[in-house]
Amino acid sequence: MFGTHDLALFVLSGLLLNITPGADTLYIVGRSAAQGARSGTMAALGVGAGCFVHMFAAALGLSAILAASATAFTVVKLIGAAYLIYLGVSLLRTSAKSTAAQATIPLRQTTLRMVFFQGLLTNVLNPKVALFFLAFLPQFIDQDAPDKVLGFLFLGMVFNVNGTLWNLFVAWSSARVGHRARSHHRYGAWLNRVAGGVFIGLGIKLAFSRPD
């Protein structure tokens, strides 16, 4: 279909990749636990929007710059790493300064629009996602396909839709767990510290990552 092959294998591989925890998943979990299912849903949709940015950029060949230029990769990588570390430090500061009633918020309360925007940034500022689209999707496009861009966009759409559905499930599940956690401030403070530490760790890992 659209010059692609082994679609079932692609869907299965994509699902396995989607359920692997990363910065996107952690952000969705944090927002859902802090502000409920609506906020988690907006975070998931923001991450999905970020995937669309990578998908269209890669289909048009723009993301190839990240793979070919060490400088471009480093710039985007450091911006993304700084953003993740900023989120992590914000979590730790919130945990340290919060009262017992406030310590149940693993991410600072904010508007749904901002939640969506932060989810988009969390995804867009991770160059590994761009390189993933460049490296993974072409493996399932026929070499003699008349329109490889169309096949690329089709596979990207399938991957993103499946990923968004999974993220929405994560948001719903985390919201239910978060509701229970928020009933006791100690659990909320613990969630702050763990989430903050993981965000900082992801940022440091991203900062030292390489294009290959």
Backbone as ProteinMPNN parsed JSONL, in Angstrom:
{"seq_chain_A": "MFGTHDLALFVLSGLLLNITPGADTLYIVGRSAAQGARSGTMAALGVGAGCFVHMFAAALGLSAILAASATAFTVVKLIGAAYLIYLGVSLLRTSAKSTAAQATIPLRQTTLRMVFFQGLLTNVLNPKVALFFLAFLPQFIDQDAPDKVLGFLFLGMVFNVNGTLWNLFVAWSSARVGHRARSHHRYGAWLNRVAGGVFIGLGIKLAFSRPD", "coords_chain_A": {"N_chain_A": [[0.84, -1.2, 0.0], [0.654, 2.14, -0.97], [3.267, 1.979, -1.853], [4.628, 0.607, 0.139], [5.829, -2.091, 2.277], [5.484, -5.169, 4.178], [3.655, -4.346, 6.211], [2.311, -5.22, 8.54], [4.442, -6.108, 10.132], [5.719, -3.691, 10.441], [3.818, -2.234, 11.94], [3.745, -3.772, 14.299], [6.428, -3.527, 15.177], [6.508, -0.773, 15.513], [4.66, -0.424, 17.59], [5.964, -1.715, 19.688], [8.102, -0.002, 19.981], [6.749, 2.309, 20.693], [5.719, 1.75, 23.238], [7.935, 1.746, 24.75], [9.366, 3.351, 27.45], [10.089, 6.848, 27.597], [11.196, 10.286, 27.29], [8.88, 11.548, 26.344], [6.805, 9.855, 27.241], [7.167, 10.04, 30.013], [6.607, 12.731, 30.449], [3.875, 12.824, 29.784], [2.832, 11.077, 31.708], [3.492, 12.52, 34.018], [1.978, 14.903, 33.724], [-0.612, 13.845, 33.635], [-0.837, 12.602, 36.143], [-0.607, 14.826, 37.735], [-2.578, 16.735, 36.975], [-4.767, 15.415, 35.984], [-6.882, 13.478, 33.659], [-7.641, 15.068, 31.423], [-5.574, 16.931, 31.124], [-3.465, 15.139, 30.724], [-4.304, 14.047, 28.309], [-4.069, 16.262, 26.588], [-1.317, 16.555, 26.726], [-0.505, 14.187, 25.492], [-1.559, 14.606, 22.918], [-0.047, 16.826, 22.213], [2.515, 15.696, 22.071], [2.025, 13.975, 19.939], [1.601, 15.871, 17.927], [4.154, 16.899, 17.771], [5.475, 14.693, 16.696], [4.368, 14.729, 14.148], [5.608, 16.985, 13.143], [8.293, 16.117, 12.986], [7.873, 14.022, 11.188], [6.961, 15.212, 8.746], [9.13, 16.866, 8.267], [11.195, 15.019, 7.927], [10.208, 13.617, 5.717], [10.393, 15.546, 3.776], [13.046, 15.787, 3.627], [14.4, 17.489, 5.301], [15.226, 16.733, 7.866], [17.413, 15.243, 7.336], [19.57, 16.841, 7.509], [20.261, 16.855, 10.178], [21.351, 14.349, 10.444], [23.518, 14.512, 8.747], [24.975, 16.747, 9.472], [27.069, 17.451, 12.034], [27.199, 19.687, 13.619], [24.617, 20.848, 13.447], [23.109, 18.786, 14.573], [24.179, 18.775, 17.156], [23.453, 21.309, 18.133], [20.584, 21.237, 18.174], [20.292, 19.047, 19.825], [21.437, 19.917, 22.277], [19.713, 22.001, 22.94], [17.319, 20.592, 23.334], [18.162, 18.91, 25.433], [18.709, 20.81, 27.421], [16.147, 21.786, 27.864], [14.81, 19.533, 28.905], [16.284, 19.146, 31.252], [15.686, 21.527, 32.526], [12.923, 21.153, 33.025], [13.163, 19.022, 34.808], [14.618, 20.162, 36.973], [12.76, 22.071, 37.735], [10.765, 20.428, 38.739], [12.046, 19.312, 40.986], [12.527, 21.61, 42.492], [9.926, 22.459, 42.952], [9.061, 20.35, 44.52], [10.697, 20.655, 46.756], [9.945, 23.138, 47.793], [7.25, 23.055, 48.167], [4.239, 23.007, 50.115], [2.588, 20.668, 52.317], [0.143, 20.294, 51.11], [0.649, 21.184, 48.548], [2.608, 19.562, 47.626], [1.755, 17.441, 46.212], [1.753, 17.825, 43.531], [3.24, 16.862, 40.698], [4.073, 18.215, 38.426], [4.133, 21.647, 37.659], [1.025, 23.315, 37.934], [-0.762, 24.25, 35.042], [-2.123, 25.831, 32.063], [-4.255, 24.079, 29.707], [-3.559, 24.581, 27.087], [-0.865, 25.313, 27.331], [0.142, 22.936, 28.341], [-0.176, 21.279, 26.112], [1.587, 22.592, 24.34], [4.048, 22.312, 25.673], [4.286, 19.529, 25.586], [4.566, 19.198, 22.839], [7.029, 20.518, 22.443], [8.721, 18.89, 23.987], [8.883, 16.645, 22.391], [9.628, 17.644, 19.804], [12.113, 18.848, 20.274], [13.851, 16.77, 20.556], [16.32, 15.353, 18.9], [16.771, 12.703, 18.355], [14.356, 11.581, 17.717], [13.839, 12.576, 15.174], [15.946, 11.378, 13.767], [15.203, 8.765, 14.131], [12.903, 8.535, 12.515], [14.1, 8.872, 10.03], [15.761, 6.648, 9.901], [14.227, 4.35, 10.454], [11.649, 4.231, 9.109], [12.193, 4.19, 6.235], [12.981, 1.552, 5.811], [10.742, 0.102, 5.311], [9.731, 0.835, 2.903], [9.235, 0.333, -0.521], [11.911, -0.071, -2.783], [11.519, 0.516, -5.445], [9.307, 2.123, -5.413], [6.903, 4.352, -6.77], [6.377, 6.834, -5.607], [8.054, 7.774, -3.107], [7.902, 9.612, -1.025], [5.177, 9.767, -0.46], [4.741, 7.176, 0.523], [6.365, 7.314, 2.766], [5.061, 9.282, 4.286], [2.647, 7.966, 4.724], [3.432, 5.719, 6.315], [4.487, 7.124, 8.464], [2.18, 8.362, 9.421], [0.668, 6.122, 10.231], [2.331, 5.133, 12.266], [2.319, 7.308, 14.049], [-0.391, 7.62, 14.713], [-0.931, 5.176, 16.005], [0.901, 5.45, 18.094], [-0.116, 7.699, 19.402], [-2.598, 6.762, 20.284], [-1.709, 4.862, 22.125], [-0.406, 6.586, 23.924], [-2.578, 8.067, 24.841], [-3.891, 6.106, 26.275], [-1.961, 5.691, 28.245], [-2.106, 8.192, 29.467], [-4.72, 8.169, 30.517], [-4.569, 5.97, 32.275], [-2.527, 6.816, 34.008], [-3.704, 9.052, 35.109], [-5.683, 7.974, 36.742], [-4.139, 6.549, 38.597], [-2.657, 8.684, 39.577], [-4.614, 10.184, 40.827], [-5.105, 8.743, 43.137], [-2.58, 8.884, 44.266], [-2.33, 11.606, 44.799], [-3.891, 11.866, 47.005], [-2.382, 11.567, 49.193], [0.166, 13.389, 50.559], [2.832, 12.593, 50.77], [3.287, 10.653, 48.819], [2.946, 12.236, 46.581], [5.081, 14.074, 46.81], [7.205, 12.311, 46.623], [6.81, 11.408, 44.008], [7.336, 13.766, 42.662], [10.143, 14.046, 43.107], [11.217, 11.706, 41.954], [10.297, 11.885, 39.248], [11.469, 14.342, 38.554], [14.2, 13.742, 38.847], [14.489, 11.756, 36.874], [13.869, 13.186, 34.526], [16.027, 14.983, 34.502], [18.083, 13.13, 34.23], [17.465, 12.052, 31.693], [17.852, 14.334, 30.168], [20.627, 14.766, 30.482], [21.57, 12.407, 29.351], [20.68, 12.744, 26.712], [22.182, 14.983, 26.045], [24.745, 13.934, 25.769], [24.473, 12.217, 23.693], [24.958, 10.742, 20.44], [24.834, 11.229, 16.829], [24.88, 8.693, 15.572]], "CA_chain_A": [[0.0, 0.0, 0.0], [1.428, 3.38, -1.109], [4.672, 1.667, -2.053], [5.241, 0.068, 1.353], [5.769, -3.547, 2.399], [5.549, -5.705, 5.544], [2.957, -3.375, 7.056], [2.037, -5.832, 9.841], [5.693, -6.074, 10.89], [5.959, -2.289, 10.784], [2.91, -1.859, 13.028], [4.207, -4.454, 15.507], [7.682, -2.89, 15.6], [6.175, 0.568, 15.988], [4.01, -0.528, 18.897], [7.0, -2.035, 20.676], [8.869, 1.228, 20.207], [5.886, 3.286, 21.361], [5.52, 1.43, 24.656], [9.206, 1.911, 25.468], [9.308, 4.649, 28.146], [11.06, 7.875, 27.257], [10.849, 11.619, 27.778], [7.481, 11.822, 26.02], [5.957, 9.091, 28.159], [7.296, 10.584, 31.357], [5.88, 13.997, 30.5], [2.444, 12.504, 29.803], [2.538, 10.517, 33.039], [3.562, 13.601, 34.998], [0.831, 15.79, 33.577], [-1.826, 13.115, 33.998], [-0.857, 12.409, 37.588], [-0.711, 16.119, 38.405], [-3.746, 17.527, 36.618], [-5.872, 14.59, 35.549], [-6.916, 12.892, 32.325], [-7.714, 16.096, 30.382], [-4.222, 17.448, 30.933], [-2.691, 14.072, 30.111], [-4.732, 13.948, 26.91], [-3.446, 17.354, 25.844], [0.109, 16.238, 26.634], [-0.375, 13.15, 24.468], [-1.802, 15.228, 21.618], [1.112, 17.662, 21.928], [3.581, 14.793, 21.626], [1.655, 13.545, 18.594], [1.857, 16.994, 17.018], [5.603, 16.944, 17.59], [5.821, 13.612, 15.758], [4.009, 15.186, 12.801], [6.662, 17.91, 12.71], [9.423, 15.29, 12.564], [7.487, 13.21, 10.039], [6.968, 16.027, 7.533], [10.501, 17.338, 8.043], [11.969, 13.908, 7.384], [9.697, 13.311, 4.382], [10.887, 16.585, 2.869], [14.495, 15.721, 3.61], [15.026, 18.478, 6.171], [15.867, 16.092, 9.007], [18.684, 14.671, 6.902], [20.617, 17.76, 7.955], [20.692, 16.418, 11.504], [22.175, 13.163, 10.288], [24.722, 14.839, 7.996], [25.718, 17.842, 10.089], [27.32, 17.271, 13.459], [26.895, 20.951, 14.294], [23.162, 20.976, 13.552], [22.64, 17.803, 15.54], [24.601, 19.198, 18.486], [22.653, 22.465, 18.548], [19.236, 20.789, 18.53], [20.438, 18.132, 20.948], [21.677, 20.665, 23.5], [18.483, 22.719, 23.269], [16.41, 19.605, 23.907], [18.684, 18.475, 26.727], [18.514, 21.909, 28.377], [14.719, 21.86, 28.179], [14.496, 18.411, 29.796], [16.894, 19.421, 32.554], [14.881, 22.601, 33.118], [11.719, 20.54, 33.585], [13.556, 18.23, 35.972], [14.957, 21.067, 38.079], [11.495, 22.663, 38.172], [10.096, 19.418, 39.554], [12.734, 19.201, 42.26], [12.291, 22.852, 43.244], [8.534, 22.429, 43.394], [8.978, 19.382, 45.608], [11.382, 21.169, 47.934], [9.304, 24.338, 48.314], [5.811, 22.89, 48.337], [3.671, 22.608, 51.391], [2.036, 19.319, 52.249], [-0.961, 20.284, 50.155], [1.163, 21.444, 47.212], [3.607, 18.575, 47.235], [1.143, 16.383, 45.417], [1.751, 18.217, 42.123], [4.516, 16.517, 40.122], [4.421, 19.264, 37.477], [3.404, 22.864, 37.998], [-0.275, 23.452, 37.282], [-0.741, 25.213, 33.959], [-3.286, 25.722, 31.188], [-4.223, 22.958, 28.775], [-2.817, 25.023, 25.904], [0.558, 25.232, 27.639], [0.458, 21.511, 28.444], [-0.03, 20.82, 24.726], [2.798, 23.189, 23.774], [5.205, 21.686, 26.302], [4.385, 18.191, 25.028], [5.111, 19.345, 21.494], [8.452, 20.836, 22.557], [9.429, 17.725, 24.5], [9.121, 15.752, 21.266], [10.325, 18.306, 18.697], [13.492, 19.168, 20.644], [14.64, 15.545, 20.693], [16.76, 14.993, 17.55], [16.72, 11.253, 18.188], [13.085, 11.252, 17.063], [14.034, 12.856, 13.749], [16.815, 10.346, 13.212], [14.425, 7.533, 14.121], [12.065, 8.534, 11.317], [14.957, 8.694, 8.869], [16.388, 5.327, 9.89], [13.286, 3.243, 10.609], [10.58, 4.167, 8.12], [12.605, 3.786, 4.884], [13.151, 0.106, 5.709], [9.467, -0.497, 4.923], [9.31, 1.453, 1.645], [9.799, -0.357, -1.677], [12.936, 0.7, -3.479], [11.003, 0.974, -6.739], [8.029, 2.818, -5.212], [6.838, 5.543, -7.626], [6.361, 8.054, -4.788], [8.561, 7.395, -1.783], [7.433, 10.579, -0.029], [3.831, 9.353, -0.075], [4.897, 6.01, 1.375], [6.941, 7.78, 4.029], [4.006, 9.962, 5.041], [1.679, 6.946, 5.138], [3.994, 4.985, 7.45], [4.574, 8.049, 9.59], [0.829, 8.539, 9.947], [0.313, 4.896, 10.955], [3.125, 5.09, 13.5], [1.909, 8.369, 14.968], [-1.742, 7.325, 15.21], [-0.794, 4.11, 16.995], [1.596, 5.997, 19.251], [-1.018, 8.606, 20.118], [-3.567, 5.919, 20.988], [-1.027, 4.323, 23.296], [-0.172, 7.678, 24.866], [-3.856, 8.394, 25.469], [-4.107, 5.061, 27.285], [-1.043, 6.01, 29.338], [-2.647, 9.36, 30.157], [-5.902, 7.747, 31.287], [-4.123, 5.11, 33.373], [-1.751, 7.609, 34.96], [-4.625, 9.947, 35.806], [-6.332, 7.202, 37.795], [-3.134, 6.298, 39.63], [-2.307, 9.974, 40.165], [-5.688, 10.617, 41.728], [-4.866, 8.09, 44.422], [-1.321, 9.391, 44.832], [-2.531, 12.958, 45.295], [-4.609, 11.831, 48.264], [-1.395, 11.539, 50.272], [1.214, 14.295, 50.091], [4.14, 11.942, 50.7], [3.407, 10.042, 47.508], [3.118, 13.308, 45.611], [6.445, 14.589, 46.919], [8.079, 11.264, 46.09], [6.648, 11.438, 42.558], [8.094, 14.947, 42.225], [11.591, 13.786, 43.118], [11.538, 10.669, 40.976], [10.102, 12.429, 37.907], [12.486, 15.361, 38.329], [15.486, 13.077, 38.646], [14.487, 11.063, 35.587], [13.962, 14.206, 33.486], [17.409, 15.462, 34.466], [18.881, 12.042, 33.67], [17.202, 11.996, 30.261], [18.503, 15.488, 29.556], [22.071, 14.512, 30.45], [21.788, 11.346, 28.359], [20.497, 13.344, 25.398], [23.291, 15.909, 25.803], [25.944, 13.197, 25.397], [24.151, 11.279, 22.623], [25.598, 11.011, 19.156], [23.924, 10.952, 15.718], [24.802, 7.27, 15.273]], "C_chain_A": [[0.873, 1.248, 0.0], [2.93, 3.113, -1.225], [5.382, 1.146, -0.828], [5.125, -1.459, 1.365], [5.88, -3.941, 3.877], [4.87, -4.77, 6.54], [2.687, -3.936, 8.449], [3.282, -5.802, 10.724], [6.011, -4.654, 11.322], [5.098, -1.864, 11.969], [3.373, -2.482, 14.338], [5.477, -3.803, 16.051], [7.415, -1.501, 16.171], [5.537, 0.543, 17.36], [5.023, -0.833, 19.993], [7.834, -0.798, 21.003], [8.048, 2.25, 20.977], [5.757, 3.021, 22.855], [6.815, 1.495, 25.449], [9.234, 3.284, 26.126], [10.426, 5.587, 27.709], [10.6, 9.214, 27.796], [9.388, 11.945, 27.521], [6.542, 11.133, 27.006], [5.984, 9.684, 29.555], [6.538, 11.901, 31.492], [4.373, 13.757, 30.578], [2.034, 11.965, 31.158], [2.517, 11.617, 34.089], [2.361, 14.52, 34.936], [-0.472, 15.105, 33.997], [-1.949, 12.958, 35.496], [-1.092, 13.718, 38.317], [-2.066, 16.778, 38.204], [-4.912, 16.718, 36.07], [-5.831, 14.203, 34.084], [-6.949, 13.943, 31.213], [-6.325, 16.659, 30.076], [-3.338, 16.399, 30.274], [-3.03, 13.886, 28.65], [-4.097, 15.038, 26.066], [-1.947, 17.129, 25.695], [0.352, 15.205, 25.547], [-0.578, 13.721, 23.071], [-0.652, 16.146, 21.228], [2.285, 16.842, 21.431], [3.292, 14.306, 20.206], [1.892, 14.635, 17.564], [3.348, 17.129, 16.741], [6.078, 15.875, 16.619], [5.484, 14.006, 14.329], [5.072, 16.147, 12.262], [7.857, 17.116, 12.203], [9.099, 14.529, 11.277], [7.557, 14.02, 8.75], [8.372, 16.548, 7.227], [11.348, 16.237, 7.413], [11.523, 13.578, 5.962], [10.209, 14.309, 3.35], [12.413, 16.642, 2.822], [15.182, 16.687, 4.545], [15.77, 17.827, 7.33], [17.182, 15.431, 8.628], [19.851, 15.557, 7.318], [21.159, 17.328, 9.305], [21.609, 15.203, 11.415], [23.508, 13.488, 9.62], [25.589, 15.889, 8.673], [25.852, 17.636, 11.586], [26.961, 18.535, 14.226], [25.401, 21.119, 14.497], [22.608, 20.016, 14.586], [22.959, 18.26, 16.959], [23.754, 20.35, 19.003], [21.271, 22.029, 19.007], [19.279, 19.891, 19.757], [20.59, 18.894, 22.256], [20.451, 21.485, 23.919], [17.479, 21.769, 23.92], [16.851, 19.139, 25.273], [18.462, 19.546, 27.794], [17.055, 22.012, 28.799], [14.319, 20.749, 29.146], [15.062, 18.653, 31.192], [16.132, 20.528, 33.278], [13.606, 22.044, 33.749], [12.051, 19.759, 34.85], [13.862, 19.09, 37.184], [13.688, 21.719, 38.62], [10.733, 21.704, 39.069], [10.718, 19.341, 40.944], [12.516, 20.44, 43.117], [10.865, 22.905, 43.776], [8.378, 21.502, 44.583], [9.586, 19.939, 46.879], [10.636, 22.322, 48.59], [7.825, 24.157, 48.631], [5.44, 22.603, 49.783], [3.113, 21.215, 51.232], [0.914, 19.249, 51.231], [-0.464, 20.442, 48.73], [2.078, 20.348, 46.715], [3.036, 17.453, 46.403], [1.178, 16.686, 43.937], [3.11, 17.907, 41.505], [4.972, 17.472, 39.02], [3.559, 20.476, 37.797], [2.095, 22.954, 37.213], [-0.196, 24.533, 36.204], [-1.944, 24.972, 33.052], [-3.133, 24.535, 30.241], [-3.459, 23.327, 27.508], [-1.313, 24.911, 26.142], [1.005, 23.777, 27.783], [0.699, 20.929, 27.056], [1.289, 21.317, 24.141], [4.056, 22.555, 24.369], [5.39, 20.252, 25.798], [4.979, 18.212, 23.632], [6.617, 19.609, 21.551], [9.263, 19.645, 23.037], [9.77, 16.771, 23.373], [9.975, 16.402, 20.185], [11.795, 18.538, 19.018], [14.339, 17.937, 20.926], [15.071, 15.086, 19.303], [16.758, 13.504, 17.295], [15.432, 10.832, 17.484], [13.212, 11.473, 15.561], [14.884, 11.768, 13.097], [16.107, 8.995, 13.173], [13.575, 7.448, 12.859], [12.911, 8.283, 10.072], [15.49, 7.274, 8.756], [15.384, 4.188, 9.823], [12.296, 3.131, 9.456], [11.045, 3.72, 6.729], [12.777, 2.285, 4.717], [11.888, -0.588, 5.209], [8.882, 0.154, 3.663], [9.997, 0.741, 0.493], [10.806, 0.536, -2.391], [12.429, 1.246, -4.806], [9.651, 1.662, -6.616], [8.003, 4.095, -6.049], [6.879, 6.858, -6.846], [6.77, 7.7, -3.364], [8.097, 8.345, -0.691], [6.037, 10.196, 0.464], [3.881, 8.138, 0.849], [5.431, 6.383, 2.743], [5.868, 8.424, 4.902], [2.96, 8.967, 5.546], [2.186, 6.182, 6.357], [4.101, 5.876, 8.684], [3.23, 8.271, 10.24], [0.396, 7.321, 10.764], [1.043, 4.841, 12.293], [2.623, 6.107, 14.51], [0.521, 8.119, 15.54], [-1.68, 6.241, 16.277], [-0.127, 4.623, 18.268], [0.704, 6.905, 20.074], [-2.075, 7.82, 20.888], [-2.949, 5.316, 22.241], [-0.822, 5.41, 24.35], [-1.461, 8.111, 25.565], [-4.211, 7.364, 26.545], [-3.218, 5.308, 28.498], [-1.571, 7.179, 30.156], [-3.824, 8.973, 31.05], [-5.493, 6.91, 32.497], [-3.398, 5.916, 34.437], [-2.645, 8.554, 35.749], [-5.308, 9.216, 36.958], [-5.372, 6.921, 38.95], [-2.785, 7.594, 40.344], [-3.357, 10.474, 41.122], [-5.509, 9.998, 43.106], [-3.602, 8.647, 45.093], [-1.499, 10.773, 45.441], [-3.276, 12.987, 46.629], [-3.659, 11.782, 49.459], [-0.175, 12.326, 49.83], [2.57, 13.629, 49.982], [4.35, 11.28, 49.337], [3.629, 11.106, 46.436], [4.532, 13.865, 45.622], [7.446, 13.584, 46.351], [8.024, 11.247, 44.566], [7.38, 12.633, 41.966], [9.57, 14.625, 42.067], [11.987, 12.775, 42.058], [11.427, 11.215, 39.556], [11.165, 13.472, 37.582], [13.845, 14.753, 38.048], [15.574, 12.388, 37.295], [14.589, 12.061, 34.441], [15.393, 14.723, 33.362], [18.316, 14.401, 33.854], [18.699, 11.918, 32.166], [17.878, 13.155, 29.533], [20.0, 15.294, 29.427], [22.406, 13.446, 29.403], [21.677, 11.894, 26.941], [21.675, 14.249, 25.047], [24.537, 15.184, 25.321], [25.676, 12.177, 24.289], [24.844, 11.696, 21.341], [24.627, 10.663, 18.025], [23.799, 9.469, 15.391], [24.372, 6.483, 16.472]], "O_chain_A": [[1.734, 1.404, 0.865], [3.754, 3.903, -0.764], [6.608, 1.223, -0.745], [4.405, -2.04, 0.553], [6.314, -3.149, 4.712], [5.437, -4.442, 7.583], [2.817, -3.216, 9.439], [3.197, -5.507, 11.917], [6.509, -4.428, 12.425], [5.585, -1.214, 12.894], [3.397, -1.813, 15.371], [5.585, -3.556, 17.253], [8.009, -1.1, 17.172], [5.833, 1.39, 18.203], [4.951, -0.28, 21.09], [8.22, -0.578, 22.152], [8.581, 2.975, 21.817], [5.691, 3.958, 23.65], [6.812, 1.324, 26.668], [9.134, 4.293, 25.428], [11.559, 5.165, 27.482], [9.72, 9.278, 28.655], [8.724, 12.546, 28.366], [5.612, 11.743, 27.534], [4.946, 9.815, 30.203], [5.905, 12.161, 32.515], [3.677, 14.415, 31.351], [0.999, 12.356, 31.698], [1.635, 11.648, 34.947], [1.788, 14.878, 35.965], [-1.327, 15.718, 34.637], [-3.024, 13.153, 36.063], [-1.7, 13.737, 39.388], [-2.642, 17.32, 39.147], [-5.947, 17.29, 35.726], [-4.896, 14.539, 33.357], [-6.346, 13.735, 30.16], [-5.957, 16.838, 28.915], [-2.556, 16.713, 29.377], [-2.152, 13.6, 27.836], [-3.635, 14.776, 24.955], [-1.366, 17.467, 24.664], [1.3, 15.324, 24.771], [0.147, 13.364, 22.142], [-0.309, 16.241, 20.049], [2.971, 17.234, 20.487], [4.195, 14.232, 19.373], [2.334, 14.355, 16.45], [3.756, 17.435, 15.621], [6.976, 16.116, 15.812], [6.217, 13.667, 13.399], [5.394, 16.125, 11.074], [8.38, 17.397, 11.125], [9.943, 14.407, 10.388], [8.145, 13.57, 7.767], [8.756, 16.657, 6.063], [12.119, 16.486, 6.487], [12.353, 13.293, 5.099], [10.43, 13.958, 2.191], [12.997, 17.433, 2.081], [16.411, 16.725, 4.598], [16.826, 18.31, 7.738], [17.982, 15.095, 9.501], [20.98, 15.087, 7.462], [22.361, 17.416, 9.558], [22.531, 15.051, 12.216], [24.513, 12.829, 9.884], [26.803, 15.919, 8.471], [24.861, 17.645, 12.315], [26.473, 18.464, 15.354], [24.956, 21.489, 15.584], [21.743, 20.38, 15.383], [22.124, 18.15, 17.857], [23.377, 20.371, 20.174], [20.827, 22.4, 20.095], [18.407, 19.966, 20.622], [19.941, 18.554, 23.246], [20.185, 21.644, 25.11], [16.866, 22.102, 24.934], [16.03, 18.984, 26.177], [18.077, 19.241, 28.923], [16.76, 22.293, 29.961], [13.575, 20.989, 30.096], [14.395, 18.394, 32.193], [15.953, 20.474, 34.495], [13.248, 22.413, 34.867], [11.32, 19.822, 35.839], [13.422, 18.789, 38.294], [13.552, 21.899, 39.83], [10.122, 22.122, 40.052], [10.011, 19.308, 41.952], [12.342, 20.336, 44.331], [10.624, 23.338, 44.903], [7.662, 21.811, 45.536], [9.053, 19.724, 47.967], [10.683, 22.473, 49.811], [7.217, 25.003, 49.287], [6.217, 22.04, 50.554], [3.156, 20.641, 50.144], [0.757, 18.231, 50.557], [-1.067, 19.908, 47.798], [2.301, 20.22, 45.512], [3.782, 16.593, 45.934], [0.683, 15.887, 43.142], [4.066, 18.636, 41.771], [6.163, 17.522, 38.716], [2.392, 20.339, 38.164], [2.054, 22.709, 36.007], [0.37, 25.603, 36.43], [-2.696, 24.018, 33.251], [-2.026, 24.051, 30.005], [-2.785, 22.481, 26.92], [-0.572, 24.467, 25.264], [2.119, 23.426, 27.392], [1.654, 20.181, 26.843], [2.023, 20.55, 23.517], [5.02, 22.29, 23.649], [6.521, 19.806, 25.604], [5.792, 17.358, 23.279], [7.388, 19.004, 20.807], [10.37, 19.41, 22.552], [10.833, 16.15, 23.389], [10.932, 15.798, 19.7], [12.642, 18.436, 18.13], [15.432, 18.052, 21.48], [14.27, 14.485, 18.587], [16.746, 13.074, 16.141], [15.415, 9.848, 16.745], [12.749, 10.654, 14.767], [14.571, 11.299, 12.003], [16.373, 8.176, 12.294], [13.532, 6.405, 12.207], [12.488, 7.566, 9.165], [15.653, 6.752, 7.654], [15.657, 3.163, 9.198], [12.123, 2.053, 8.888], [10.346, 2.933, 6.091], [12.725, 1.785, 3.593], [11.944, -1.725, 4.74], [7.686, 0.037, 3.393], [11.214, 0.558, 0.519], [10.582, 1.732, -2.577], [12.857, 2.313, -5.245], [8.923, 1.776, -7.602], [8.976, 4.849, -6.045], [7.355, 7.873, -7.356], [5.931, 7.37, -2.526], [7.917, 7.928, 0.453], [5.747, 10.287, 1.657], [3.152, 8.075, 1.839], [5.003, 5.834, 3.758], [5.776, 8.149, 6.098], [2.449, 9.106, 6.657], [1.45, 6.013, 7.329], [3.84, 5.438, 9.804], [3.133, 8.36, 11.464], [-0.17, 7.46, 11.848], [0.444, 4.539, 13.325], [2.512, 5.802, 15.698], [0.28, 8.375, 16.719], [-2.303, 6.367, 17.331], [-0.533, 4.277, 19.378], [0.758, 6.887, 21.304], [-2.411, 8.173, 22.019], [-3.587, 5.263, 23.293], [-1.044, 5.173, 25.538], [-1.442, 8.48, 26.739], [-4.762, 7.709, 27.591], [-3.657, 5.157, 29.639], [-1.499, 7.169, 31.385], [-3.908, 9.402, 32.201], [-6.0, 7.108, 33.601], [-3.627, 5.724, 35.632], [-2.383, 8.828, 36.92], [-5.489, 9.786, 38.034], [-5.734, 7.037, 40.121], [-2.632, 7.613, 41.566], [-3.037, 11.116, 42.122], [-5.735, 10.654, 44.123], [-3.559, 8.853, 46.305], [-0.901, 11.086, 46.47], [-3.294, 14.014, 47.308], [-4.085, 11.94, 50.603], [0.457, 11.976, 48.833], [3.394, 14.057, 49.174], [5.442, 11.336, 48.77], [4.403, 10.905, 45.5], [5.118, 14.102, 44.566], [8.41, 13.96, 45.685], [9.051, 11.093, 43.904], [7.976, 12.53, 40.894], [10.171, 14.895, 41.027], [12.974, 12.964, 41.347], [12.339, 11.041, 38.747], [11.703, 13.492, 36.475], [14.557, 15.18, 37.139], [16.617, 12.429, 36.641], [15.317, 11.818, 33.479], [15.91, 14.881, 32.256], [19.204, 14.715, 33.061], [19.669, 11.703, 31.44], [18.408, 12.99, 28.434], [20.586, 15.614, 28.392], [23.387, 13.563, 28.669], [22.479, 11.552, 26.073], [22.116, 14.285, 23.898], [25.314, 15.743, 24.547], [26.545, 11.364, 23.974], [25.259, 12.844, 21.178], [23.694, 9.886, 18.234], [22.73, 9.021, 14.975], [24.253, 5.26, 16.398]]}, "name": "protein", "num_of_chains": 1, "seq": "MFGTHDLALFVLSGLLLNITPGADTLYIVGRSAAQGARSGTMAALGVGAGCFVHMFAAALGLSAILAASATAFTVVKLIGAAYLIYLGVSLLRTSAKSTAAQATIPLRQTTLRMVFFQGLLTNVLNPKVALFFLAFLPQFIDQDAPDKVLGFLFLGMVFNVNGTLWNLFVAWSSARVGHRARSHHRYGAWLNRVAGGVFIGLGIKLAFSRPD"}
